[in-house]
Amino acid sequence: MTSNSFPVFDGVSNKYDNNTFYGRYQNFRDITDPSTLFATEKDLSQSKTLLDNFKKGLVDPVKHSDELWKAKKILDSTIHPDTGKPIFLPFRVSAFLPINVIICAGLILPNASIGTTIFWQWINQSYNIALNHANRNASNTMSNKQILEAYASAVGISCSLAVGLGWGVNKLNIQNKTISSALRMMVPFTAVTSAGIANVLIMRGNEMVNGIDIKDKDGVIHGKSKEAGKSAVYKVAFSRAATSFPALLLPPIVMGLFERTSFVKKYPKVRMPLNLAVIAAIFNTSLPAAIALFPQESTISADSLEPQFRNIKDKNGNIIKEFIYNKGL
C-alpha cells in the first residue's frame, strides 16, 4: 500500500473497489473532479508517457505509485475510453459540475417568466445533448439528422413540460403556500428529468437497435449485442434521473431555510452566491453518486444476451459466462 493507503499501481486493478457502490463513488469523484480541467497538454503528454513507460517495465510501481495513480486520473477524466482521444473540455464529465451549477441556478429561478424558463431549459438540453454525444459508446454512430432530431425532441419536451406545468400550477391557484411551493419545485425537476431520459433514449436509441460492442475479460471483442445496448441505455437514463433529483429539489428547500435567517434578511445580496454554493455542494456529492449507481465497465450474463453469444469460448477454451461493455455516461 502507498502512503495514502491506496493499492500499489499495477495498470489493471482500480484505485478503488468498483465492485462496491462506495468504491465507484470514490472513483467517479476523481473523474468528476473539476481540478483535472486545468491539466495542460504537457500534463496529458507526461501522464501518457509515464503510463507507457510503466507498461514497458521502466517505472517502479512501488516507488512511483502515487504518480501513476495521478497520471491515470488525468487520462481517465480527459480521454474517451473507447476512442482513446481527448474529449472536448466543456463536455468532459469533470466540467459537468461547474457548468451545471450555473444552469441549475437558472432552472430554479423563482417567478421566472415564460421566456426565461424556455431559455434555461434550452441551454440545459443543448448542453446535455452535447455531453451525451461526446461521452457515448464509440460503437454508437449517429448521422447529423439523427442528432438534430434528438436535440429538437429533448428541447421540445423540456420546454413544453416546464411551461405547461408552470402554467398548470398557476391555474390551480393553490392558497396553501407550502403545497404551492412544493409543486413549483417539482416543475423544473419533472421537465428536466423527463427530457433527460428522452434525450438519452433518442441520442443512444440506435445502441438498442444496432447493439454495442461486448468483450471478454481479456478485452477481445465478440460482436455487437442489442441486449447489452438496452442495458447500457436504461442504466444511463436512470442515472440521469438520479442526478436531477437532489440537484433541482434540494437547493430550494435549503435556501428556504437560509431565507429565514437574520443574516440573509439583513444582506439580501448574498442570496445568489449562497444559492450557487448550495447547488455546487449538492452537485459535488450527487453527481458522482448518481454515476456510481452502475459500473462504467458493466458486465452482463451470456444467458441475458442473444443466442449467438452463448457457448462462446475465450482464448483459453473456457466458455464465457459474462461479457463486458462500456455503459457510457
ROLUM-15700 format. One record per residue: x, y, z of N, C-alpha, C in turn. Coordinates in steps of 0.02 Angstrom, whole numbers, padded with zeros to 5 digits, always signed. Layout:
<pts>
XYZXYZXYZ
...
</pts>
This chain:
<pts>
+00042-00060+00000+00000+00000+00000+00044+00062+00000
+00020+00116-00030+00058+00178-00032+00045+00218+00032
+00077+00276+00035+00069+00318+00094-00003+00341+00102
-00042+00341+00048-00111+00362+00051-00159+00303+00060
-00132+00245+00075-00171+00185+00086-00207+00162+00023
-00181+00180-00035-00208+00155-00098-00168+00093-00118
-00198+00048-00158-00160-00010-00182-00102+00013-00225
-00050-00027-00227+00006-00012-00272-00019-00017-00343
-00002+00031-00384-00025+00034-00453+00001-00027-00492
-00046-00061-00527-00025-00118-00567-00047-00113-00640
-00083-00059-00657-00105-00049-00726-00168-00085-00744
-00193-00128-00699-00252-00168-00714-00307-00154-00662
-00289-00160-00599-00337-00150-00545-00357-00077-00538
-00416-00066-00508-00439+00002-00496-00411+00029-00430
-00407+00093-00426-00384+00126-00365-00432+00111-00308
-00496+00108-00325-00548+00093-00276-00585+00030-00300
-00621-00001-00254-00656-00063-00270-00719-00048-00309
-00718-00060-00374-00775-00045-00417-00832-00095-00410
-00822-00146-00368-00875-00194-00355-00924-00168-00303
-00905-00113-00270-00949-00083-00219-00970-00013-00241
-01028+00008-00216-01052+00075-00233-01004+00128-00208
-00979+00120-00146-00935+00171-00118-00869+00175-00156
-00845+00118-00179-00783+00118-00218-00793+00154-00284
-00850+00141-00317-00865+00176-00380-00876+00250-00368
-00907+00266-00311-00918+00337-00294-00851+00373-00288
-00804+00342-00253-00737+00373-00246-00703+00379-00315
-00712+00328-00356-00682+00330-00423-00710+00388-00464
-00776+00396-00462-00807+00449-00502-00797+00518-00471
-00781+00521-00406-00761+00584-00377-00696+00608-00410
-00653+00559-00426-00591+00575-00462-00606+00599-00533
-00650+00561-00568-00665+00577-00638-00702+00644-00645
-00746+00659-00596-00784+00721-00599-00749+00779-00565
-00690+00768-00541-00652+00821-00506-00636+00878-00555
-00664+00937-00544-00653+00993-00591-00580+01015-00596
-00539+00997-00546-00469+01018-00548-00432+00987-00607
-00457+00930-00633-00424+00898-00691-00432+00940-00754
-00479+00987-00754-00489+01031-00812-00428+01076-00823
-00389+01085-00770-00330+01128-00775-00268+01091-00800
-00276+01026-00812-00220+00987-00839-00202+01013-00908
-00139+01028-00919-00116+01055-00983-00099+00998-01032
-00086+01017-01094-00064+00968-01144+00000+00934-01120
+00043+00972-01087+00105+00944-01060+00090+00893-01006
+00042+00908-00962+00023+00861-00909-00004+00796-00940
-00045+00805-00992-00075+00747-01025-00021+00705-01059
+00025+00737-01092+00080+00702-01126+00124+00666-01076
+00140+00699-01021+00182+00668-00970+00147+00608-00937
+00081+00614-00928+00042+00560-00899+00043+00499-00945
+00033+00511-01010+00035+00456-01059+00104+00423-01060
+00155+00464-01060+00224+00438-01062+00239+00396-01000
+00218+00421-00942+00231+00385-00880+00197+00316-00880
+00134+00315-00902+00097+00251-00904+00125+00205-00958
+00146+00233-01014+00177+00192-01067+00242+00161-01042
+00281+00200-01006+00345+00175-00979+00332+00122-00926
+00278+00130-00889+00260+00079-00839+00245+00012-00874
+00207+00016-00929+00190-00045-00966+00252-00079-00994
+00304-00039-01008+00367-00067-01034+00413-00092-00978
+00390-00083-00916+00430-00105-00859+00485-00057-00840
+00479+00006-00861+00531+00056-00848+00517+00098-00785
+00459+00088-00755+00440+00127-00696+00425+00080-00638
+00456+00093-00580+00445+00053-00520+00377+00071-00491
+00327+00024-00492+00260+00040-00468+00256+00054-00393
+00302+00026-00355+00302+00038-00283+00327+00108-00267
+00382+00126-00298+00413+00191-00286+00373+00249-00316
+00340+00236-00373+00305+00290-00408+00229+00278-00411
+00202+00242-00363+00131+00225-00365+00086+00287-00365
+00101+00335-00322+00059+00395-00318+00059+00433-00384
+00118+00439-00416+00122+00474-00480+00083+00437-00534
+00085+00371-00531+00050+00331-00581-00026+00338-00573
-00050+00339-00510-00121+00348-00498-00144+00417-00521
-00102+00468-00510-00118+00536-00531-00122+00540-00607
-00075+00507-00640-00074+00506-00714-00137+00473-00741
-00157+00418-00709-00217+00383-00731-00280+00426-00720
-00281+00464-00665-00338+00508-00651-00345+00560-00706
-00289+00589-00727-00290+00640-00780-00316+00610-00845
-00291+00551-00862-00311+00519-00925-00384+00497-00923
-00406+00468-00867-00475+00445-00861-00525+00501-00867
-00507+00560-00843-00554+00617-00845-00550+00656-00911
-00501+00639-00952-00489+00677-01013-00499+00636-01077
-00480+00573-01074-00480+00530-01134-00542+00486-01137
-00573+00481-01196-00631+00437-01205-00607+00364-01201
-00640+00322-01160-00617+00253-01151-00618+00210-01213
-00660+00227-01262-00665+00187-01323-00620+00212-01379
-00618+00278-01389-00581+00306-01445-00508+00321-01428
-00494+00332-01364-00426+00349-01343-00407+00421-01360
-00457+00461-01379-00444+00531-01396-00472+00577-01341
-00442+00638-01334-00467+00685-01283-00538+00707-01298
-00579+00711-01246-00647+00737-01252-00643+00814-01249
-00681+00848-01291-00681+00921-01292-00696+00946-01221
-00655+00992-01196-00655+01011-01125-00724+01025-01095
-00767+01066-01125-00832+01081-01093-00877+01020-01085
-00863+00967-01124-00907+00909-01123-00876+00849-01085
-00821+00862-01051-00794+00811-01006-00838+00807-00944
-00842+00749-00914-00883+00742-00854-00858+00787-00798
-00793+00801-00798-00765+00845-00746-00788+00917-00754
-00815+00935-00812-00841+01002-00824-00915+01007-00807
-00946+00950-00796-01018+00947-00784-01038+00988-00723
-00999+00981-00669-01016+01014-00606-01015+01090-00613
-00959+01121-00632-00958+01194-00635-01008+01223-00685
-01017+01190-00741-01064+01216-00791-01136+01209-00767
-01152+01152-00735-01221+01141-00713-01240+01180-00651
-01192+01204-00614-01208+01248-00558-01244+01310-00584
-01218+01338-00638-01248+01397-00669-01315+01379-00700
-01318+01323-00736-01380+01302-00769-01435+01290-00718
-01419+01254-00664-01469+01239-00612-01495+01302-00579
-01450+01350-00568-01471+01413-00538-01523+01447-00583
-01513+01442-00649-01561+01471-00696-01626+01433-00698
-01622+01366-00691-01683+01325-00695-01729+01335-00636
-01701+01351-00578-01743+01357-00518-01753+01430-00497
-01743+01476-00543-01757+01547-00528-01830+01556-00507
-01843+01590-00452-01912+01600-00431-01949+01649-00476
-02013+01635-00487-02056+01680-00527-02026+01697-00596
-01997+01647-00627-01966+01657-00693-02020+01667-00746
-02006+01710-00794-02053+01721-00849-02051+01661-00896
-02099+01658-00942-02100+01603-00990-02037+01604-01033
-02016+01664-01053-01955+01670-01093-01893+01645-01057
-01888+01663-00992-01831+01641-00952-01832+01565-00943
-01892+01538-00931-01899+01465-00922-01877+01428-00985
-01901+01451-01042-01882+01420-01106-01807+01425-01118
-01779+01484-01104-01707+01495-01115-01665+01445-01076
-01678+01437-01011-01637+01393-00970-01649+01319-00985
-01710+01301-01004-01723+01232-01025-01685+01218-01090
-01684+01266-01135-01648+01258-01198-01573+01251-01186
-01545+01294-01143-01474+01291-01126-01458+01223-01096
-01500+01200-01050-01487+01137-01016-01487+01079-01065
-01537+01075-01108-01541+01019-01155-01487+01023-01208
-01467+01084-01227-01413+01092-01276-01348+01064-01248
-01336+01079-01184-01276+01053-01153-01279+00977-01144
-01337+00953-01123-01345+00881-01112-01335+00841-01177
-01362+00867-01232-01357+00831-01295-01284+00827-01317
-01247+00881-01305-01175+00882-01323-01136+00836-01277
-01153+00835-01213-01120+00791-01165-01132+00718-01182
-01195+00702-01198-01213+00633-01217-01173+00611-01278
-01170+00655-01328-01136+00637-01390-01061+00628-01379
-01031+00671-01338-00959+00667-01326-00939+00606-01286
-00985+00581-01243-00968+00525-01198-01004+00461-01217
-01033+00459-01277-01069+00399-01297-01022+00340-01308
-01050+00281-01310-01011+00222-01329-00986+00232-01400
-00922+00220-01413-00892+00235-01478-00923+00196-01535
-00955+00139-01519-00986+00099-01572-01055+00127-01591
-01075+00180-01556-01138+00214-01571-01125+00270-01621
-01141+00257-01684-01131+00308-01736-01199+00338-01754
-01202+00405-01757-01264+00439-01773-01253+00489-01830
-01303+00494-01873-01299+00544-01927-01317+00612-01898
-01300+00665-01936-01318+00733-01914-01394+00740-01908
-01431+00706-01951-01504+00709-01949-01530+00679-01883
-01501+00623-01863-01522+00591-01800-01506+00635-01740
-01448+00667-01742-01428+00711-01687-01476+00771-01682
-01493+00800-01739-01539+00858-01740-01608+00838-01716
-01631+00778-01735-01696+00753-01713-01697+00743-01638
-01643+00715-01611-01638+00705-01539-01637+00771-01502
-01599+00818-01529-01594+00884-01499-01661+00919-01497
-01696+00919-01554-01761+00953-01559-01812+00920-01512
-01810+00854-01507-01857+00818-01464-01845+00835-01391
-01782+00834-01370-01765+00848-01300-01784+00919-01281
-01768+00967-01324-01785+01038-01310-01860+01047-01309
-01895+01016-01356-01967+01021-01360-02001+00993-01298
-01979+00935-01276-02008+00903-01217-01997+00945-01155
-01934+00966-01144-01918+01003-01083-01954+01071-01080
-01954+01107-01135-01987+01173-01136-02063+01166-01129
-02092+01118-01164-02164+01108-01160-02186+01090-01089
-02149+01044-01058-02166+01023-00990-02156+01080-00940
-02100+01115-00946-02086+01169-00898-02138+01224-00903
-02154+01245-00964-02204+01298-00972-02274+01273-00955
-02291+01213-00979-02357+01185-00967-02371+01171-00893
-02323+01140-00860-02332+01126-00788-02333+01190-00747
-02290+01237-00765-02290+01302-00730-02357+01337-00737
-02384+01335-00798-02450+01365-00810-02503+01329-00770
-02498+01262-00767-02547+01223-00730-02547+01238-00655
-02487+01246-00627-02482+01262-00555-02513+01331-00542
-02500+01379-00586-02529+01446-00578-02605+01444-00584
-02629+01402-00630-02701+01396-00643-02738+01366-00583
-02704+01321-00547-02735+01290-00489-02749+01340-00434
-02707+01393-00432-02715+01447-00382-02721+01418-00311
-02674+01376-00293-02674+01344-00226-02657+01395-00173
-02699+01401-00122-02689+01451-00070-02637+01430-00019
-02630+01365-00009-02580+01340+00039-02511+01351+00010
-02471+01396+00040-02406+01414+00014-02357+01355+00013
-02362+01311+00063-02317+01254+00066-02328+01207+00007
-02392+01192-00006-02409+01147-00061-02392+01180-00128
-02409+01244-00134-02394+01280-00196-02319+01282-00210
-02280+01295-00158-02207+01298-00165-02178+01230-00185
-02206+01177-00155-02182+01109-00170-02196+01091-00243
-02255+01110-00267-02273+01096-00337-02229+01135-00385
-02214+01197-00367-02171+01238-00410-02100+01209-00414
-02077+01181-00358-02010+01150-00358-02008+01088-00403
-02066+01054-00408-02069+00993-00448-02069+01008-00523
-02087+01069-00543-02092+01085-00614-02025+01077-00650
-01971+01112-00629-01907+01103-00665-01880+01032-00660
-01891+00999-00603-01867+00930-00595-01901+00884-00645
-01968+00889-00649-02006+00846-00694-01987+00859-00767
-01980+00923-00785-01963+00941-00854-01893+00916-00872
-01845+00930-00829-01775+00911-00842-01767+00835-00843
-01798+00801-00794-01791+00728-00790-01823+00694-00850
-01884+00714-00867-01919+00684-00924-01880+00695-00989
-01857+00757-00998-01819+00772-01059-01751+00737-01058
-01721+00732-00999-01656+00698-00994-01661+00625-01013
-01714+00592-00989-01724+00521-01006-01737+00514-01081
-01781+00558-01106-01795+00556-01178-01732+00571-01218
-01692+00617-01193-01629+00635-01225-01584+00574-01234
-01576+00536-01180-01534+00476-01182-01563+00423-01229
-01629+00412-01223-01661+00361-01265-01657+00378-01339
-01663+00442-01355-01660+00462-01426-01588+00463-01451
-01544+00494-01412-01474+00501-01433-01439+00433-01439
-01459+00387-01395-01424+00323-01395-01471+00265-01413
-01527+00283-01443-01576+00232-01462-01550+00181-01510
-01503+00203-01555-01476+00155-01603-01433+00102-01570
-01411+00114-01507-01374+00062-01471-01420+00004-01455
-01485+00019-01445-01533-00034-01431-01553-00070-01495
-01550-00034-01550-01570-00062-01615-01512-00100-01648
-01453-00070-01647-01395-00100-01681-01348-00137-01634
-01354-00124-01569-01311-00157-01520-01246-00119-01508
-01210-00139-01456-01145-00110-01440-01094-00166-01432
-01031-00148-01436-00978-00198-01431-00977-00230-01362
-00968-00295-01361-00958-00330-01298-00892-00368-01302
-00857-00373-01247-00792-00405-01246-00786-00452-01187
-00735-00495-01189-00723-00539-01132-00673-00506-01086
-00654-00542-01033-00609-00512-00982-00539-00498-01010
-00523-00529-01067-00458-00517-01099-00460-00458-01148
-00519-00427-01155-00526-00370-01199-00541-00387-01271
-00554-00451-01285-00569-00472-01353-00643-00457-01368
-00656-00419-01421-00725-00402-01440-00756-00460-01478
-00818-00477-01459-00852-00535-01489-00913-00515-01530
-00921-00450-01543-00977-00427-01584-01020-00375-01549
-01076-00358-01581-01121-00308-01553-01184-00343-01526
-01205-00322-01467-01264-00351-01436-01317-00298-01423
-01379-00311-01447-01434-00265-01435-01454-00266-01362
-01451-00324-01330-01470-00329-01260-01422-00289-01216
-01358-00292-01232-01309-00252-01195-01322-00178-01207
-01342-00160-01269-01359-00091-01285-01417-00066-01244
-01469-00108-01237-01527-00089-01197-01507-00079-01124
-01467-00125-01098-01444-00120-01029-01406-00055-01017
-01362-00038-01063-01321+00023-01056-01365+00085-01056
-01412+00089-01103-01454+00148-01110-01500+00156-01049
-01530+00101-01026-01575+00105-00968-01538+00127-00905
-01478+00102-00897-01438+00121-00838-01420+00195-00839
-01401+00220-00897-01383+00290-00903-01444+00335-00892
-01502+00315-00920-01563+00354-00911-01582+00358-00837
-01576+00302-00802-01592+00302-00730-01544+00346-00692
-01480+00344-00710-01430+00385-00676-01443+00459-00688
-01466+00477-00748-01480+00547-00763-01537+00573-00718
-01588+00530-00709-01644+00549-00665-01619+00558-00593
-01575+00513-00573-01547+00516-00504-01504+00578-00494
-01472+00602-00548-01432+00663-00543-01476+00724-00533
-01532+00726-00569-01577+00784-00566-01613+00790-00499
-01628+00734-00469-01670+00734-00408-01642+00779-00353
-01581+00767-00328-01556+00810-00275-01536+00880-00299
-01512+00884-00361-01486+00948-00386-01541+01000-00396
-01601+00978-00412-01655+01025-00425-01706+01031-00368
-01711+00979-00326-01760+00981-00272-01732+01006-00206
-01670+00989-00191-01642+01008-00126-01623+01082-00119
-01592+01114-00170-01573+01184-00162-01630+01231-00141
-01691+01226-00171-01744+01270-00148-01763+01258-00075
-01759+01195-00053-01775+01179+00016-01723+01209+00063
-01659+01198+00046-01605+01225+00088-01607+01301+00089
-01618+01331+00030-01620+01404+00026-01680+01432+00065
-01734+01393+00067-01792+01414+00105-01775+01421+00179
-01731+01377+00203-01709+01380+00273-01663+01440+00284
-01619+01452+00235-01573+01510+00241-01611+01576+00239
-01665+01578+00199-01703+01640+00191-01732+01664+00258
-01741+01618+00304-01770+01636+00369-01720+01665+00418
-01655+01658+00400-01604+01682+00447-01598+01758+00444
-01578+01786+00500-01571+01859+00504-01516+01885+00458
-01464+01842+00447-01408+01863+00405-01431+01876+00333
-01469+01830+00305-01493+01838+00236-01543+01895+00231
-01584+01902+00282-01632+01958+00282-01596+02025+00284
-01540+02027+00320-01502+02089+00327-01460+02103+00264
-01435+02048+00233-01393+02056+00173-01423+02015+00115
-01476+02040+00085-01511+02002+00032-01468+01987-00029
-01414+02026-00039-01371+02015-00098-01332+01949-00095
-01330+01918-00035-01293+01855-00029-01334+01796-00055
-01397+01807-00072-01440+01752-00092-01413+01714-00153
-01394+01750-00206-01371+01717-00266-01306+01678-00255
-01253+01710-00227-01192+01670-00214-01203+01612-00166
-01248+01622-00118-01264+01568-00071-01301+01512-00107
-01346+01530-00152-01382+01481-00191-01335+01440-00234
-01287+01474-00266-01237+01439-00308-01194+01392-00266
-01176+01415-00206-01135+01373-00161-01172+01311-00140
-01237+01318-00126-01278+01261-00106-01284+01211-00164
-01297+01237-00224-01302+01193-00283-01237+01156-00295
-01181+01192-00290-01115+01162-00301-01101+01107-00250
-01118+01120-00187-01106+01071-00134-01147+01008-00145
-01210+01017-00166-01254+00959-00178-01231+00921-00240
-01214+00957-00294-01190+00926-00355-01126+00887-00343
-01082+00914-00301-01018+00883-00287-01026+00813-00259
-01082+00802-00224-01095+00736-00195-01142+00695-00240
-01195+00727-00265-01246+00690-00302-01224+00666-00370
-01181+00705-00405-01159+00685-00472-01120+00620-00471
-01065+00616-00433-01028+00552-00432-01070+00495-00403
-01116+00511-00357-01158+00458-00328-01205+00430-00381
-01234+00473-00422-01280+00451-00474-01244+00410-00528
-01185+00433-00549-01146+00396-00599-01124+00329-00571
-01110+00327-00506-01083+00267-00474-01135+00213-00462
-01198+00228-00477-01250+00177-00466-01235+00113-00505
-01203+00121-00563-01185+00063-00604-01112+00070-00627
-01076+00014-00631-01006+00017-00654-01000+00044-00725
-00947+00082-00739-00934+00107-00806-00924+00048-00854
-00880+00003-00833-00869-00059-00871-00916-00111-00841
-00977-00114-00867-01028-00158-00838-01022-00229-00867
-01046-00276-00828-01046-00346-00850-01118-00369-00862
-01125-00416-00907-01191-00443-00921-01183-00518-00934
-01228-00557-00907-01226-00629-00914-01237-00650-00986
-01200-00700-01008-01208-00725-01076-01279-00750-01088
-01311-00776-01035-01379-00801-01041-01430-00745-01054
-01410-00682-01038-01454-00625-01048-01447-00596-01118
-01397-00620-01155-01384-00594-01222-01417-00636-01276
-01408-00615-01338-01435-00652-01394-01404-00722-01398
-01439-00770-01428-01415-00839-01431-01345-00848-01458
-01325-00805-01506-01259-00815-01537-01201-00800-01489
-01215-00770-01432-01162-00755-01384-01156-00807-01328
-01196-00858-01333-01192-00911-01283-01146-00967-01308
-01111-00996-01262-01064-01050-01276-01003-01028-01316
-00989-00962-01317-00928-00937-01348-00870-00949-01299
-00813-00969-01326-00756-00984-01284-00703-00929-01288
-00667-00920-01231-00614-00870-01231-00550-00901-01259
-00494-00864-01255-00432-00888-01286-00404-00950-01251
-00429-00964-01191-00406-01023-01154-00452-01083-01164
-00504-01073-01204-00550-01128-01218-00607-01134-01168
-00613-01085-01122-00667-01087-01072-00728-01049-01098
-00787-01077-01084-00849-01044-01105-00857-00978-01066
-00870-00925-01103-00878-00858-01073-00948-00853-01042
-00950-00842-00977-01014-00836-00942-01036-00763-00934
-00987-00717-00935-01003-00646-00928-00964-00605-00980
-00998-00557-01009-00965-00511-01055-00962-00441-01024
-00919-00400-01051-00909-00332-01026-00927-00282-01081
-00958-00227-01061-00974-00174-01110-00965-00106-01076
-00952-00055-01116-00945+00012-01090-01014+00044-01086
-01035+00059-01024-01101+00087-01013-01109+00156-01042
-01054+00193-01045-01058+00263-01066-01080+00306-01007
-01085+00371-01018-01105+00416-00965-01166+00457-00985
</pts>
